[in-house]
Amino acid sequence: MLSLPAKPVQVSAHVDFVRLGETTLQACLVSEGLVGRFGQTAEGKRQFVSVHVPGELVDLPSVMMP
């Protein structure tokens, strides 16, 4: 069995838990609710680029890349 470190965190709605341009050192597993990923337009507006559902790992590629 694989044992991975985990730190459960509850994030309220409308709160950025990884800010735009921030480097992360861990991946996030969505256990409940929905998580939206967005980019920023040249005018500074947010544009959704993906939605993550329970069971998905978010930011996994950023953990694998140096």
CHARMM internal coordinates of N, CA and C (Angstrom, degrees):
IC EDIT
DIST 1 N 1 CA 1.4458
DIST 1 CA 1 C 1.5239
ANGL 1 N 1 CA 1 C 109.50
DIST 1 C 2 N 1.3084
ANGL 1 CA 1 C 2 N 116.51
DIHE 1 N 1 CA 1 C 2 N 141.29
DIST 2 N 2 CA 1.4607
ANGL 1 C 2 N 2 CA 123.15
DIHE 1 CA 1 C 2 N 2 CA -179.80
DIST 2 CA 2 C 1.5250
ANGL 2 N 2 CA 2 C 109.87
DIHE 1 C 2 N 2 CA 2 C -88.50
DIST 2 C 3 N 1.3107
ANGL 2 CA 2 C 3 N 116.64
DIHE 2 N 2 CA 2 C 3 N 127.09
DIST 3 N 3 CA 1.4636
ANGL 2 C 3 N 3 CA 121.00
DIHE 2 CA 2 C 3 N 3 CA 179.25
DIST 3 CA 3 C 1.5196
ANGL 3 N 3 CA 3 C 109.04
DIHE 2 C 3 N 3 CA 3 C -111.70
DIST 3 C 4 N 1.3190
ANGL 3 CA 3 C 4 N 116.31
DIHE 3 N 3 CA 3 C 4 N 111.26
DIST 4 N 4 CA 1.4608
ANGL 3 C 4 N 4 CA 121.24
DIHE 3 CA 3 C 4 N 4 CA -179.35
DIST 4 CA 4 C 1.5221
ANGL 4 N 4 CA 4 C 109.72
DIHE 3 C 4 N 4 CA 4 C -111.46
DIST 4 C 5 N 1.3344
ANGL 4 CA 4 C 5 N 116.65
DIHE 4 N 4 CA 4 C 5 N 143.81
DIST 5 N 5 CA 1.4642
ANGL 4 C 5 N 5 CA 118.02
DIHE 4 CA 4 C 5 N 5 CA 177.24
DIST 5 CA 5 C 1.5201
ANGL 5 N 5 CA 5 C 110.24
DIHE 4 C 5 N 5 CA 5 C -67.05
DIST 5 C 6 N 1.3267
ANGL 5 CA 5 C 6 N 116.30
DIHE 5 N 5 CA 5 C 6 N 141.85
DIST 6 N 6 CA 1.4616
ANGL 5 C 6 N 6 CA 120.55
DIHE 5 CA 5 C 6 N 6 CA -179.44
DIST 6 CA 6 C 1.5212
ANGL 6 N 6 CA 6 C 109.13
DIHE 5 C 6 N 6 CA 6 C -140.67
DIST 6 C 7 N 1.3277
ANGL 6 CA 6 C 7 N 114.96
DIHE 6 N 6 CA 6 C 7 N 145.40
DIST 7 N 7 CA 1.4601
ANGL 6 C 7 N 7 CA 121.49
DIHE 6 CA 6 C 7 N 7 CA 177.09
DIST 7 CA 7 C 1.5219
ANGL 7 N 7 CA 7 C 106.98
DIHE 6 C 7 N 7 CA 7 C -136.61
DIST 7 C 8 N 1.3387
ANGL 7 CA 7 C 8 N 117.73
DIHE 7 N 7 CA 7 C 8 N 97.55
DIST 8 N 8 CA 1.4662
ANGL 7 C 8 N 8 CA 119.98
DIHE 7 CA 7 C 8 N 8 CA -179.42
DIST 8 CA 8 C 1.5312
ANGL 8 N 8 CA 8 C 111.18
DIHE 7 C 8 N 8 CA 8 C -64.36
DIST 8 C 9 N 1.3123
ANGL 8 CA 8 C 9 N 115.67
DIHE 8 N 8 CA 8 C 9 N 132.50
DIST 9 N 9 CA 1.4645
ANGL 8 C 9 N 9 CA 121.93
DIHE 8 CA 8 C 9 N 9 CA 178.40
DIST 9 CA 9 C 1.5210
ANGL 9 N 9 CA 9 C 107.89
DIHE 8 C 9 N 9 CA 9 C -135.80
DIST 9 C 10 N 1.3082
ANGL 9 CA 9 C 10 N 116.63
DIHE 9 N 9 CA 9 C 10 N 131.87
DIST 10 N 10 CA 1.4585
ANGL 9 C 10 N 10 CA 120.73
DIHE 9 CA 9 C 10 N 10 CA 175.53
DIST 10 CA 10 C 1.5189
ANGL 10 N 10 CA 10 C 107.77
DIHE 9 C 10 N 10 CA 10 C -97.95
DIST 10 C 11 N 1.3208
ANGL 10 CA 10 C 11 N 116.22
DIHE 10 N 10 CA 10 C 11 N 126.28
DIST 11 N 11 CA 1.4643
ANGL 10 C 11 N 11 CA 122.10
DIHE 10 CA 10 C 11 N 11 CA -178.79
DIST 11 CA 11 C 1.5222
ANGL 11 N 11 CA 11 C 108.36
DIHE 10 C 11 N 11 CA 11 C -113.63
DIST 11 C 12 N 1.3120
ANGL 11 CA 11 C 12 N 116.42
DIHE 11 N 11 CA 11 C 12 N 128.03
DIST 12 N 12 CA 1.4612
ANGL 11 C 12 N 12 CA 121.25
DIHE 11 CA 11 C 12 N 12 CA 179.03
DIST 12 CA 12 C 1.5272
ANGL 12 N 12 CA 12 C 110.78
DIHE 11 C 12 N 12 CA 12 C -70.98
DIST 12 C 13 N 1.3189
ANGL 12 CA 12 C 13 N 115.35
DIHE 12 N 12 CA 12 C 13 N 159.67
DIST 13 N 13 CA 1.4694
ANGL 12 C 13 N 13 CA 120.77
DIHE 12 CA 12 C 13 N 13 CA 177.30
DIST 13 CA 13 C 1.5230
ANGL 13 N 13 CA 13 C 110.20
DIHE 12 C 13 N 13 CA 13 C -61.85
DIST 13 C 14 N 1.3173
ANGL 13 CA 13 C 14 N 116.35
DIHE 13 N 13 CA 13 C 14 N 147.55
DIST 14 N 14 CA 1.4625
ANGL 13 C 14 N 14 CA 124.40
DIHE 13 CA 13 C 14 N 14 CA 176.37
DIST 14 CA 14 C 1.5233
ANGL 14 N 14 CA 14 C 113.10
DIHE 13 C 14 N 14 CA 14 C 66.39
DIST 14 C 15 N 1.3319
ANGL 14 CA 14 C 15 N 117.06
DIHE 14 N 14 CA 14 C 15 N 28.54
DIST 15 N 15 CA 1.4683
ANGL 14 C 15 N 15 CA 121.74
DIHE 14 CA 14 C 15 N 15 CA 178.66
DIST 15 CA 15 C 1.5233
ANGL 15 N 15 CA 15 C 108.01
DIHE 14 C 15 N 15 CA 15 C -120.32
DIST 15 C 16 N 1.3340
ANGL 15 CA 15 C 16 N 116.59
DIHE 15 N 15 CA 15 C 16 N 130.83
DIST 16 N 16 CA 1.4582
ANGL 15 C 16 N 16 CA 121.25
DIHE 15 CA 15 C 16 N 16 CA 175.82
DIST 16 CA 16 C 1.5196
ANGL 16 N 16 CA 16 C 108.37
DIHE 15 C 16 N 16 CA 16 C -79.85
DIST 16 C 17 N 1.3434
ANGL 16 CA 16 C 17 N 118.25
DIHE 16 N 16 CA 16 C 17 N 117.58
DIST 17 N 17 CA 1.4593
ANGL 16 C 17 N 17 CA 118.79
DIHE 16 CA 16 C 17 N 17 CA 177.11
DIST 17 CA 17 C 1.5207
ANGL 17 N 17 CA 17 C 111.50
DIHE 16 C 17 N 17 CA 17 C -96.60
DIST 17 C 18 N 1.3282
ANGL 17 CA 17 C 18 N 117.40
DIHE 17 N 17 CA 17 C 18 N -14.46
DIST 18 N 18 CA 1.4629
ANGL 17 C 18 N 18 CA 123.41
DIHE 17 CA 17 C 18 N 18 CA 166.51
DIST 18 CA 18 C 1.5219
ANGL 18 N 18 CA 18 C 105.18
DIHE 17 C 18 N 18 CA 18 C -133.33
DIST 18 C 19 N 1.3045
ANGL 18 CA 18 C 19 N 116.51
DIHE 18 N 18 CA 18 C 19 N 119.18
DIST 19 N 19 CA 1.4613
ANGL 18 C 19 N 19 CA 120.20
DIHE 18 CA 18 C 19 N 19 CA -175.98
DIST 19 CA 19 C 1.5244
ANGL 19 N 19 CA 19 C 111.53
DIHE 18 C 19 N 19 CA 19 C -80.61
DIST 19 C 20 N 1.3064
ANGL 19 CA 19 C 20 N 115.95
DIHE 19 N 19 CA 19 C 20 N 154.73
DIST 20 N 20 CA 1.4606
ANGL 19 C 20 N 20 CA 123.00
DIHE 19 CA 19 C 20 N 20 CA -179.59
DIST 20 CA 20 C 1.5226
ANGL 20 N 20 CA 20 C 110.14
DIHE 19 C 20 N 20 CA 20 C -54.87
DIST 20 C 21 N 1.3347
ANGL 20 CA 20 C 21 N 116.56
DIHE 20 N 20 CA 20 C 21 N 124.03
DIST 21 N 21 CA 1.4553
ANGL 20 C 21 N 21 CA 122.03
DIHE 20 CA 20 C 21 N 21 CA 178.87
DIST 21 CA 21 C 1.5172
ANGL 21 N 21 CA 21 C 114.94
DIHE 20 C 21 N 21 CA 21 C 85.88
DIST 21 C 22 N 1.3258
ANGL 21 CA 21 C 22 N 117.87
DIHE 21 N 21 CA 21 C 22 N -5.79
DIST 22 N 22 CA 1.4555
ANGL 21 C 22 N 22 CA 121.96
DIHE 21 CA 21 C 22 N 22 CA -179.12
DIST 22 CA 22 C 1.5285
ANGL 22 N 22 CA 22 C 110.50
DIHE 21 C 22 N 22 CA 22 C -75.47
DIST 22 C 23 N 1.3279
ANGL 22 CA 22 C 23 N 117.25
DIHE 22 N 22 CA 22 C 23 N 140.77
DIST 23 N 23 CA 1.4562
ANGL 22 C 23 N 23 CA 122.49
DIHE 22 CA 22 C 23 N 23 CA 175.89
DIST 23 CA 23 C 1.5170
ANGL 23 N 23 CA 23 C 108.66
DIHE 22 C 23 N 23 CA 23 C -88.60
DIST 23 C 24 N 1.3229
ANGL 23 CA 23 C 24 N 116.36
DIHE 23 N 23 CA 23 C 24 N 134.52
DIST 24 N 24 CA 1.4616
ANGL 23 C 24 N 24 CA 120.19
DIHE 23 CA 23 C 24 N 24 CA 179.93
DIST 24 CA 24 C 1.5230
ANGL 24 N 24 CA 24 C 110.27
DIHE 23 C 24 N 24 CA 24 C -110.93
DIST 24 C 25 N 1.3103
ANGL 24 CA 24 C 25 N 115.44
DIHE 24 N 24 CA 24 C 25 N 152.07
DIST 25 N 25 CA 1.4617
ANGL 24 C 25 N 25 CA 121.34
DIHE 24 CA 24 C 25 N 25 CA 178.46
DIST 25 CA 25 C 1.5182
ANGL 25 N 25 CA 25 C 111.94
DIHE 24 C 25 N 25 CA 25 C -111.30
DIST 25 C 26 N 1.3245
ANGL 25 CA 25 C 26 N 116.88
DIHE 25 N 25 CA 25 C 26 N 1.18
DIST 26 N 26 CA 1.4581
ANGL 25 C 26 N 26 CA 120.86
DIHE 25 CA 25 C 26 N 26 CA 179.53
DIST 26 CA 26 C 1.5240
ANGL 26 N 26 CA 26 C 109.79
DIHE 25 C 26 N 26 CA 26 C -142.05
DIST 26 C 27 N 1.3117
ANGL 26 CA 26 C 27 N 114.16
DIHE 26 N 26 CA 26 C 27 N 160.89
DIST 27 N 27 CA 1.4581
ANGL 26 C 27 N 27 CA 120.30
DIHE 26 CA 26 C 27 N 27 CA 174.53
DIST 27 CA 27 C 1.5252
ANGL 27 N 27 CA 27 C 107.98
DIHE 26 C 27 N 27 CA 27 C -97.87
DIST 27 C 28 N 1.3081
ANGL 27 CA 27 C 28 N 116.33
DIHE 27 N 27 CA 27 C 28 N 156.58
DIST 28 N 28 CA 1.4664
ANGL 27 C 28 N 28 CA 121.66
DIHE 27 CA 27 C 28 N 28 CA 179.61
DIST 28 CA 28 C 1.5223
ANGL 28 N 28 CA 28 C 108.58
DIHE 27 C 28 N 28 CA 28 C -115.36
DIST 28 C 29 N 1.3185
ANGL 28 CA 28 C 29 N 115.90
DIHE 28 N 28 CA 28 C 29 N 134.17
DIST 29 N 29 CA 1.4546
ANGL 28 C 29 N 29 CA 122.15
DIHE 28 CA 28 C 29 N 29 CA 175.58
DIST 29 CA 29 C 1.5227
ANGL 29 N 29 CA 29 C 107.66
DIHE 28 C 29 N 29 CA 29 C -102.50
DIST 29 C 30 N 1.3125
ANGL 29 CA 29 C 30 N 116.82
DIHE 29 N 29 CA 29 C 30 N 124.15
DIST 30 N 30 CA 1.4649
ANGL 29 C 30 N 30 CA 121.42
DIHE 29 CA 29 C 30 N 30 CA 178.09
DIST 30 CA 30 C 1.5216
ANGL 30 N 30 CA 30 C 107.10
DIHE 29 C 30 N 30 CA 30 C -80.46
DIST 30 C 31 N 1.3432
ANGL 30 CA 30 C 31 N 116.96
DIHE 30 N 30 CA 30 C 31 N 116.74
DIST 31 N 31 CA 1.4622
ANGL 30 C 31 N 31 CA 119.60
DIHE 30 CA 30 C 31 N 31 CA -179.94
DIST 31 CA 31 C 1.5278
ANGL 31 N 31 CA 31 C 111.65
DIHE 30 C 31 N 31 CA 31 C -100.82
DIST 31 C 32 N 1.3288
ANGL 31 CA 31 C 32 N 117.00
DIHE 31 N 31 CA 31 C 32 N -29.24
DIST 32 N 32 CA 1.4722
ANGL 31 C 32 N 32 CA 121.96
DIHE 31 CA 31 C 32 N 32 CA 177.79
DIST 32 CA 32 C 1.5229
ANGL 32 N 32 CA 32 C 109.08
DIHE 31 C 32 N 32 CA 32 C -145.09
DIST 32 C 33 N 1.3054
ANGL 32 CA 32 C 33 N 115.25
DIHE 32 N 32 CA 32 C 33 N 154.62
DIST 33 N 33 CA 1.4623
ANGL 32 C 33 N 33 CA 120.16
DIHE 32 CA 32 C 33 N 33 CA 174.47
DIST 33 CA 33 C 1.5184
ANGL 33 N 33 CA 33 C 113.56
DIHE 32 C 33 N 33 CA 33 C 75.49
DIST 33 C 34 N 1.3181
ANGL 33 CA 33 C 34 N 115.22
DIHE 33 N 33 CA 33 C 34 N -161.21
DIST 34 N 34 CA 1.4584
ANGL 33 C 34 N 34 CA 122.57
DIHE 33 CA 33 C 34 N 34 CA -179.38
DIST 34 CA 34 C 1.5201
ANGL 34 N 34 CA 34 C 109.79
DIHE 33 C 34 N 34 CA 34 C -125.83
DIST 34 C 35 N 1.3278
ANGL 34 CA 34 C 35 N 115.90
DIHE 34 N 34 CA 34 C 35 N 148.64
DIST 35 N 35 CA 1.4587
ANGL 34 C 35 N 35 CA 121.84
DIHE 34 CA 34 C 35 N 35 CA 176.30
DIST 35 CA 35 C 1.5188
ANGL 35 N 35 CA 35 C 107.12
DIHE 34 C 35 N 35 CA 35 C -124.70
DIST 35 C 36 N 1.3157
ANGL 35 CA 35 C 36 N 116.76
DIHE 35 N 35 CA 35 C 36 N 129.85
DIST 36 N 36 CA 1.4578
ANGL 35 C 36 N 36 CA 121.03
DIHE 35 CA 35 C 36 N 36 CA 178.48
DIST 36 CA 36 C 1.5162
ANGL 36 N 36 CA 36 C 110.78
DIHE 35 C 36 N 36 CA 36 C -106.70
DIST 36 C 37 N 1.3201
ANGL 36 CA 36 C 37 N 115.94
DIHE 36 N 36 CA 36 C 37 N 138.77
DIST 37 N 37 CA 1.4678
ANGL 36 C 37 N 37 CA 121.94
DIHE 36 CA 36 C 37 N 37 CA 174.80
DIST 37 CA 37 C 1.5210
ANGL 37 N 37 CA 37 C 106.50
DIHE 36 C 37 N 37 CA 37 C -108.28
DIST 37 C 38 N 1.3044
ANGL 37 CA 37 C 38 N 115.91
DIHE 37 N 37 CA 37 C 38 N 137.38
DIST 38 N 38 CA 1.4593
ANGL 37 C 38 N 38 CA 118.89
DIHE 37 CA 37 C 38 N 38 CA -178.25
DIST 38 CA 38 C 1.5183
ANGL 38 N 38 CA 38 C 111.20
DIHE 37 C 38 N 38 CA 38 C -136.21
DIST 38 C 39 N 1.3108
ANGL 38 CA 38 C 39 N 114.66
DIHE 38 N 38 CA 38 C 39 N 159.03
DIST 39 N 39 CA 1.4480
ANGL 38 C 39 N 39 CA 122.92
DIHE 38 CA 38 C 39 N 39 CA 171.52
DIST 39 CA 39 C 1.5175
ANGL 39 N 39 CA 39 C 107.44
DIHE 38 C 39 N 39 CA 39 C -113.26
DIST 39 C 40 N 1.3096
ANGL 39 CA 39 C 40 N 116.20
DIHE 39 N 39 CA 39 C 40 N -179.90
DIST 40 N 40 CA 1.4501
ANGL 39 C 40 N 40 CA 119.80
DIHE 39 CA 39 C 40 N 40 CA -179.72
DIST 40 CA 40 C 1.5242
ANGL 40 N 40 CA 40 C 108.95
DIHE 39 C 40 N 40 CA 40 C -124.33
DIST 40 C 41 N 1.3330
ANGL 40 CA 40 C 41 N 116.14
DIHE 40 N 40 CA 40 C 41 N 132.17
DIST 41 N 41 CA 1.4571
ANGL 40 C 41 N 41 CA 120.88
DIHE 40 CA 40 C 41 N 41 CA -180.00
DIST 41 CA 41 C 1.5260
ANGL 41 N 41 CA 41 C 109.81
DIHE 40 C 41 N 41 CA 41 C -78.04
DIST 41 C 42 N 1.3069
ANGL 41 CA 41 C 42 N 116.18
DIHE 41 N 41 CA 41 C 42 N 170.20
DIST 42 N 42 CA 1.4683
ANGL 41 C 42 N 42 CA 121.32
DIHE 41 CA 41 C 42 N 42 CA 178.46
DIST 42 CA 42 C 1.5236
ANGL 42 N 42 CA 42 C 111.49
DIHE 41 C 42 N 42 CA 42 C -60.48
DIST 42 C 43 N 1.3320
ANGL 42 CA 42 C 43 N 116.82
DIHE 42 N 42 CA 42 C 43 N -26.60
DIST 43 N 43 CA 1.4646
ANGL 42 C 43 N 43 CA 121.25
DIHE 42 CA 42 C 43 N 43 CA 179.07
DIST 43 CA 43 C 1.5289
ANGL 43 N 43 CA 43 C 112.40
DIHE 42 C 43 N 43 CA 43 C -84.22
DIST 43 C 44 N 1.3308
ANGL 43 CA 43 C 44 N 117.47
DIHE 43 N 43 CA 43 C 44 N -1.81
DIST 44 N 44 CA 1.4554
ANGL 43 C 44 N 44 CA 121.29
DIHE 43 CA 43 C 44 N 44 CA 179.35
DIST 44 CA 44 C 1.5201
ANGL 44 N 44 CA 44 C 115.01
DIHE 43 C 44 N 44 CA 44 C 89.03
DIST 44 C 45 N 1.3236
ANGL 44 CA 44 C 45 N 117.12
DIHE 44 N 44 CA 44 C 45 N 7.67
DIST 45 N 45 CA 1.4696
ANGL 44 C 45 N 45 CA 120.66
DIHE 44 CA 44 C 45 N 45 CA 179.01
DIST 45 CA 45 C 1.5222
ANGL 45 N 45 CA 45 C 110.03
DIHE 44 C 45 N 45 CA 45 C -87.80
DIST 45 C 46 N 1.3334
ANGL 45 CA 45 C 46 N 116.35
DIHE 45 N 45 CA 45 C 46 N 151.71
DIST 46 N 46 CA 1.4539
ANGL 45 C 46 N 46 CA 121.45
DIHE 45 CA 45 C 46 N 46 CA 177.10
DIST 46 CA 46 C 1.5271
ANGL 46 N 46 CA 46 C 110.36
DIHE 45 C 46 N 46 CA 46 C -81.34
DIST 46 C 47 N 1.3287
ANGL 46 CA 46 C 47 N 114.97
DIHE 46 N 46 CA 46 C 47 N 142.77
DIST 47 N 47 CA 1.4570
ANGL 46 C 47 N 47 CA 120.85
DIHE 46 CA 46 C 47 N 47 CA 176.37
DIST 47 CA 47 C 1.5284
ANGL 47 N 47 CA 47 C 107.49
DIHE 46 C 47 N 47 CA 47 C -134.23
DIST 47 C 48 N 1.3417
ANGL 47 CA 47 C 48 N 116.82
DIHE 47 N 47 CA 47 C 48 N 116.50
DIST 48 N 48 CA 1.4609
ANGL 47 C 48 N 48 CA 120.19
DIHE 47 CA 47 C 48 N 48 CA -179.72
DIST 48 CA 48 C 1.5183
ANGL 48 N 48 CA 48 C 110.12
DIHE 47 C 48 N 48 CA 48 C -65.84
DIST 48 C 49 N 1.3414
ANGL 48 CA 48 C 49 N 115.75
DIHE 48 N 48 CA 48 C 49 N 134.45
DIST 49 N 49 CA 1.4565
ANGL 48 C 49 N 49 CA 120.83
DIHE 48 CA 48 C 49 N 49 CA 178.57
DIST 49 CA 49 C 1.5291
ANGL 49 N 49 CA 49 C 112.13
DIHE 48 C 49 N 49 CA 49 C -116.40
DIST 49 C 50 N 1.3542
ANGL 49 CA 49 C 50 N 117.03
DIHE 49 N 49 CA 49 C 50 N -17.46
DIST 50 N 50 CA 1.4634
ANGL 49 C 50 N 50 CA 119.55
DIHE 49 CA 49 C 50 N 50 CA 175.36
DIST 50 CA 50 C 1.5215
ANGL 50 N 50 CA 50 C 110.14
DIHE 49 C 50 N 50 CA 50 C -162.76
DIST 50 C 51 N 1.3189
ANGL 50 CA 50 C 51 N 114.33
DIHE 50 N 50 CA 50 C 51 N 159.03
DIST 51 N 51 CA 1.4642
ANGL 50 C 51 N 51 CA 122.27
DIHE 50 CA 50 C 51 N 51 CA 175.44
DIST 51 CA 51 C 1.5240
ANGL 51 N 51 CA 51 C 106.72
DIHE 50 C 51 N 51 CA 51 C -128.61
DIST 51 C 52 N 1.3282
ANGL 51 CA 51 C 52 N 116.60
DIHE 51 N 51 CA 51 C 52 N 131.93
DIST 52 N 52 CA 1.4614
ANGL 51 C 52 N 52 CA 121.97
DIHE 51 CA 51 C 52 N 52 CA -179.12
DIST 52 CA 52 C 1.5277
ANGL 52 N 52 CA 52 C 109.37
DIHE 51 C 52 N 52 CA 52 C -109.56
DIST 52 C 53 N 1.3168
ANGL 52 CA 52 C 53 N 115.73
DIHE 52 N 52 CA 52 C 53 N 139.81
DIST 53 N 53 CA 1.4584
ANGL 52 C 53 N 53 CA 122.89
DIHE 52 CA 52 C 53 N 53 CA -176.45
DIST 53 CA 53 C 1.5313
ANGL 53 N 53 CA 53 C 109.35
DIHE 52 C 53 N 53 CA 53 C -111.95
DIST 53 C 54 N 1.3453
ANGL 53 CA 53 C 54 N 118.06
DIHE 53 N 53 CA 53 C 54 N 165.27
DIST 54 N 54 CA 1.4577
ANGL 53 C 54 N 54 CA 120.31
DIHE 53 CA 53 C 54 N 54 CA 179.19
DIST 54 CA 54 C 1.5316
ANGL 54 N 54 CA 54 C 112.44
DIHE 53 C 54 N 54 CA 54 C -52.48
DIST 54 C 55 N 1.3330
ANGL 54 CA 54 C 55 N 114.30
DIHE 54 N 54 CA 54 C 55 N 135.46
DIST 55 N 55 CA 1.4610
ANGL 54 C 55 N 55 CA 120.63
DIHE 54 CA 54 C 55 N 55 CA -178.73
DIST 55 CA 55 C 1.5128
ANGL 55 N 55 CA 55 C 113.39
DIHE 54 C 55 N 55 CA 55 C 100.89
DIST 55 C 56 N 1.3196
ANGL 55 CA 55 C 56 N 117.91
DIHE 55 N 55 CA 55 C 56 N -13.61
DIST 56 N 56 CA 1.4649
ANGL 55 C 56 N 56 CA 121.19
DIHE 55 CA 55 C 56 N 56 CA -179.40
DIST 56 CA 56 C 1.5188
ANGL 56 N 56 CA 56 C 111.43
DIHE 55 C 56 N 56 CA 56 C -89.51
DIST 56 C 57 N 1.3466
ANGL 56 CA 56 C 57 N 115.31
DIHE 56 N 56 CA 56 C 57 N 145.71
DIST 57 N 57 CA 1.4550
ANGL 56 C 57 N 57 CA 121.96
DIHE 56 CA 56 C 57 N 57 CA 172.48
DIST 57 CA 57 C 1.5228
ANGL 57 N 57 CA 57 C 108.13
DIHE 56 C 57 N 57 CA 57 C -93.37
DIST 57 C 58 N 1.3128
ANGL 57 CA 57 C 58 N 115.31
DIHE 57 N 57 CA 57 C 58 N 126.48
DIST 58 N 58 CA 1.4641
ANGL 57 C 58 N 58 CA 121.83
DIHE 57 CA 57 C 58 N 58 CA 179.98
DIST 58 CA 58 C 1.5166
ANGL 58 N 58 CA 58 C 108.00
DIHE 57 C 58 N 58 CA 58 C -104.03
DIST 58 C 59 N 1.3072
ANGL 58 CA 58 C 59 N 118.04
DIHE 58 N 58 CA 58 C 59 N 138.48
DIST 59 N 59 CA 1.4728
ANGL 58 C 59 N 59 CA 125.27
DIHE 58 CA 58 C 59 N 59 CA 177.52
DIST 59 CA 59 C 1.5179
ANGL 59 N 59 CA 59 C 113.52
DIHE 58 C 59 N 59 CA 59 C 72.77
DIST 59 C 60 N 1.3091
ANGL 59 CA 59 C 60 N 119.35
DIHE 59 N 59 CA 59 C 60 N 16.95
DIST 60 N 60 CA 1.4475
ANGL 59 C 60 N 60 CA 120.89
DIHE 59 CA 59 C 60 N 60 CA 178.36
DIST 60 CA 60 C 1.5353
ANGL 60 N 60 CA 60 C 112.44
DIHE 59 C 60 N 60 CA 60 C -60.10
DIST 60 C 61 N 1.3343
ANGL 60 CA 60 C 61 N 120.51
DIHE 60 N 60 CA 60 C 61 N -42.72
DIST 61 N 61 CA 1.4685
ANGL 60 C 61 N 61 CA 119.37
DIHE 60 CA 60 C 61 N 61 CA 178.71
DIST 61 CA 61 C 1.5290
ANGL 61 N 61 CA 61 C 113.58
DIHE 60 C 61 N 61 CA 61 C -60.11
DIST 61 C 62 N 1.3231
ANGL 61 CA 61 C 62 N 117.19
DIHE 61 N 61 CA 61 C 62 N -35.27
DIST 62 N 62 CA 1.4711
ANGL 61 C 62 N 62 CA 119.20
DIHE 61 CA 61 C 62 N 62 CA -178.70
DIST 62 CA 62 C 1.5272
ANGL 62 N 62 CA 62 C 111.69
DIHE 61 C 62 N 62 CA 62 C -68.99
DIST 62 C 63 N 1.3272
ANGL 62 CA 62 C 63 N 118.23
DIHE 62 N 62 CA 62 C 63 N -25.34
DIST 63 N 63 CA 1.4634
ANGL 62 C 63 N 63 CA 121.59
DIHE 62 CA 62 C 63 N 63 CA 177.49
DIST 63 CA 63 C 1.5170
ANGL 63 N 63 CA 63 C 110.04
DIHE 62 C 63 N 63 CA 63 C -75.29
DIST 63 C 64 N 1.3196
ANGL 63 CA 63 C 64 N 116.43
DIHE 63 N 63 CA 63 C 64 N -34.45
DIST 64 N 64 CA 1.4685
ANGL 63 C 64 N 64 CA 121.04
DIHE 63 CA 63 C 64 N 64 CA -176.52
DIST 64 CA 64 C 1.5307
ANGL 64 N 64 CA 64 C 112.88
DIHE 63 C 64 N 64 CA 64 C -79.01
DIST 64 C 65 N 1.3249
ANGL 64 CA 64 C 65 N 117.28
DIHE 64 N 64 CA 64 C 65 N -23.58
DIST 65 N 65 CA 1.4626
ANGL 64 C 65 N 65 CA 121.33
DIHE 64 CA 64 C 65 N 65 CA -177.06
DIST 65 CA 65 C 1.5310
ANGL 65 N 65 CA 65 C 109.66
DIHE 64 C 65 N 65 CA 65 C -93.91
DIST 65 C 66 N 1.3464
ANGL 65 CA 65 C 66 N 116.69
DIHE 65 N 65 CA 65 C 66 N 136.21
DIST 66 N 66 CA 1.4709
ANGL 65 C 66 N 66 CA 119.14
DIHE 65 CA 65 C 66 N 66 CA -179.85
DIST 66 CA 66 C 1.5216
ANGL 66 N 66 CA 66 C 112.09
DIHE 65 C 66 N 66 CA 66 C -66.54
END
COOR INIT
IC SEED 1 N 1 CA 1 C
IC BUILD
